[in-house]
């Protein structure tokens, strides 16, 4: 909460924080399971950092968009990783 910020600034800052958290979870917790930690470090998708260390490698000249064909193929693969059954109620009570 910052009393000097209007609603739009507060929304945009919260949005930035949420996107950063989402990207961190994807790149440092989820993708290494599929691609391998060492492979991701070798290809500079993630960095070997000590707890809490921050790497600022942001490059505003890079285009962050994703090709539709690539996104479609990746999503299809990861959808296939979902188990075929979802338990909504636990049988153990």
Backbone as numpy.savetxt, mean C-alpha at the origin, in Angstrom:
# Nx Ny Nz CAx CAy CAz Cx Cy Cz
-6.36 17.57 14.93 -7.19 18.75 14.93 -6.32 19.99 14.93
-6.60 20.89 14.04 -5.89 22.18 13.98 -6.94 23.26 13.77
-7.14 24.14 14.74 -8.19 25.16 14.62 -7.95 26.17 13.51
-6.74 26.20 12.95 -6.42 27.16 11.89 -6.68 26.61 10.49
-7.03 25.34 10.39 -7.29 24.71 9.09 -8.77 24.74 8.76
-9.07 24.97 7.49 -10.46 24.86 7.06 -10.76 23.39 6.75
-12.02 23.10 6.42 -12.43 21.71 6.17 -11.65 21.06 5.04
-11.41 21.81 3.97 -10.71 21.24 2.81 -9.27 20.87 3.14
-8.56 21.74 3.84 -7.18 21.45 4.22 -7.12 20.25 5.16
-8.03 20.18 6.10 -8.08 19.05 7.02 -8.34 17.75 6.25
-9.28 17.78 5.31 -9.58 16.60 4.50 -8.38 16.16 3.69
-7.70 17.09 3.02 -6.56 16.75 2.17 -5.40 16.18 2.99
-5.17 16.73 4.17 -4.09 16.22 5.02 -4.42 14.81 5.52
-5.66 14.59 5.93 -6.09 13.26 6.36 -5.99 12.27 5.20
-6.31 12.73 4.00 -6.23 11.88 2.80 -4.78 11.47 2.54
-3.85 12.43 2.64 -2.43 12.12 2.43 -1.93 11.08 3.43
-2.32 11.25 4.69 -1.89 10.32 5.73 -2.44 8.92 5.47
-3.71 8.83 5.10 -4.32 7.52 4.82 -3.68 6.84 3.62
-3.39 7.59 2.57 -2.74 7.02 1.39 -1.34 6.51 1.75
-0.61 7.29 2.55 0.74 6.88 2.96 0.69 5.59 3.78
-0.26 5.47 4.69 -0.40 4.25 5.49 -0.75 3.06 4.61
-1.67 3.27 3.67 -2.08 2.21 2.75 -0.89 1.72 1.92
-0.10 2.66 1.39 1.07 2.29 0.59 2.11 1.55 1.43
2.30 1.99 2.66 3.28 1.33 3.52 2.86 -0.12 3.79
1.59 -0.32 4.10 1.10 -1.68 4.34 1.28 -2.54 3.10
0.92 -2.01 1.93 1.06 -2.78 0.69 2.50 -3.13 0.39
3.40 -2.15 0.46 4.78 -2.36 0.03 5.64 -3.08 1.06
5.40 -2.87 2.35 6.28 -3.46 3.36 5.69 -4.67 4.07
4.39 -4.92 3.92 3.80 -6.06 4.61 3.15 -7.06 3.65
2.45 -6.60 2.64 1.68 -7.50 1.78 2.47 -7.97 0.57
3.02 -7.07 -0.22 3.75 -7.47 -1.43 4.97 -8.36 -1.16
5.74 -8.15 -0.08 6.87 -9.05 0.17 6.45 -10.51 0.34
5.22 -10.76 0.75 4.75 -12.14 0.86 4.70 -12.79 -0.52
4.28 -12.05 -1.53 4.14 -12.59 -2.89 5.42 -12.50 -3.70
6.13 -11.39 -3.58 7.30 -11.17 -4.42 8.61 -11.52 -3.74
8.60 -11.67 -2.43 9.82 -11.95 -1.68 10.52 -10.67 -1.25
10.91 -10.63 0.02 11.55 -9.43 0.58 12.83 -9.08 -0.16
13.71 -10.07 -0.35 14.99 -9.81 -1.01 14.80 -9.34 -2.45
13.85 -9.91 -3.15 13.56 -9.50 -4.52 13.09 -8.05 -4.57
12.27 -7.66 -3.61 11.78 -6.28 -3.58 12.90 -5.29 -3.25
13.79 -5.69 -2.34 14.94 -4.83 -2.01 15.87 -4.72 -3.22
16.16 -5.85 -3.87 17.06 -5.88 -5.02 16.55 -4.98 -6.16
15.24 -4.97 -6.36 14.65 -4.17 -7.44 14.21 -2.78 -6.99
14.65 -2.40 -5.81 14.40 -1.07 -5.24 12.92 -0.71 -5.16
12.10 -1.71 -4.85 10.69 -1.45 -4.57 10.50 -1.04 -3.12
11.39 -1.56 -2.26 11.42 -1.17 -0.85 12.89 -1.04 -0.44
13.11 -0.49 0.75 14.47 -0.29 1.25 14.67 -1.10 2.52
15.91 -1.48 2.74 16.28 -2.16 3.97 16.50 -1.05 5.00
15.50 -0.82 5.84 15.57 0.28 6.81 15.45 -0.27 8.22
16.03 0.49 9.15 15.91 0.15 10.56 14.59 0.73 11.06
14.06 0.18 12.13 12.76 0.59 12.66 12.60 2.10 12.76
11.56 2.62 12.13 11.25 4.04 12.21 12.02 4.93 11.26
13.03 4.38 10.56 13.82 5.19 9.63 12.97 5.56 8.42
13.14 6.77 7.94 12.34 7.27 6.82 13.23 7.54 5.62
12.80 7.09 4.46 13.52 7.33 3.21 12.66 8.25 2.35
13.19 9.38 1.96 12.45 10.30 1.11 13.00 10.19 -0.31
12.37 9.36 -1.12 12.81 9.22 -2.51 11.72 9.69 -3.47
10.86 10.56 -2.98 9.77 11.08 -3.81 10.34 11.87 -4.99
9.82 11.59 -6.17 10.25 12.29 -7.38 9.00 12.80 -8.10
8.72 14.11 -8.01 7.50 14.65 -8.62 7.47 14.54 -10.14
8.60 14.25 -10.77 8.62 14.14 -12.23 8.17 12.75 -12.71
8.05 11.78 -11.78 7.62 10.43 -12.14 6.10 10.37 -12.32
5.66 9.66 -13.33 4.23 9.47 -13.59 3.73 8.30 -12.74
2.82 8.54 -11.79 2.37 7.47 -10.91 1.23 6.61 -11.46
0.80 6.90 -12.69 -0.35 6.16 -13.22 0.03 4.71 -13.53
-0.97 3.88 -13.64 -0.80 2.46 -13.92 -1.51 2.13 -15.22
-0.86 1.34 -16.06 -1.51 0.91 -17.30 -2.72 0.06 -16.97
-3.79 0.27 -17.66 -5.02 -0.48 -17.40 -4.80 -1.98 -17.57
-4.05 -2.37 -18.59 -3.82 -3.80 -18.82 -3.04 -4.43 -17.67
-2.07 -3.71 -17.13 -1.29 -4.22 -16.01 -2.17 -4.32 -14.76
-2.94 -3.28 -14.50 -3.81 -3.28 -13.32 -4.81 -4.43 -13.39
-5.38 -4.64 -14.56 -6.36 -5.72 -14.72 -5.72 -7.08 -14.47
-4.55 -7.31 -15.02 -3.87 -8.60 -14.83 -3.50 -8.81 -13.36
-2.98 -7.78 -12.72 -2.59 -7.89 -11.31 -3.81 -8.15 -10.43
-4.89 -7.43 -10.67 -6.09 -7.63 -9.86 -6.65 -9.03 -10.06
-6.62 -9.54 -11.28 -7.12 -10.89 -11.54 -6.29 -11.92 -10.76
-4.99 -11.73 -10.74 -4.14 -12.67 -10.01 -4.48 -12.65 -8.52
-4.53 -11.46 -7.95 -4.75 -11.37 -6.51 -6.16 -11.79 -6.11
-7.12 -11.60 -6.99 -8.47 -12.12 -6.69 -8.45 -13.65 -6.61
-7.58 -14.27 -7.37 -7.51 -15.74 -7.33 -6.92 -16.24 -6.02
-6.32 -15.36 -5.23 -5.74 -15.76 -3.95 -6.76 -15.80 -2.82
-7.97 -15.31 -3.08 -9.02 -15.30 -2.07 -9.58 -16.71 -1.92
-9.75 -17.16 -0.69 -10.32 -18.48 -0.45 -11.74 -18.54 -0.98
-12.16 -19.71 -1.39 -13.49 -19.88 -1.97 -14.63 -19.82 -0.98
-14.33 -19.80 0.30 -15.38 -19.83 1.31 -15.12 -18.74 2.34
-16.17 -18.10 2.79 -16.06 -17.05 3.80 -16.99 -17.39 4.95
-16.44 -17.59 6.12 -17.26 -17.89 7.30 -17.70 -16.58 7.94
-18.99 -16.34 7.95 -19.52 -15.12 8.55 -19.81 -15.31 10.04
-19.99 -16.54 10.45 -20.27 -16.84 11.85 -19.33 -17.95 12.29
-18.70 -17.75 13.42 -17.80 -18.77 13.95 -18.60 -19.92 14.54
-18.22 -21.15 14.23 -18.89 -22.32 14.79 -18.43 -22.59 16.22
-17.31 -21.99 16.61 -16.78 -22.17 17.96 -17.26 -21.01 18.81
-18.17 -21.30 19.73 -18.71 -20.24 20.61 -18.64 -20.66 22.04
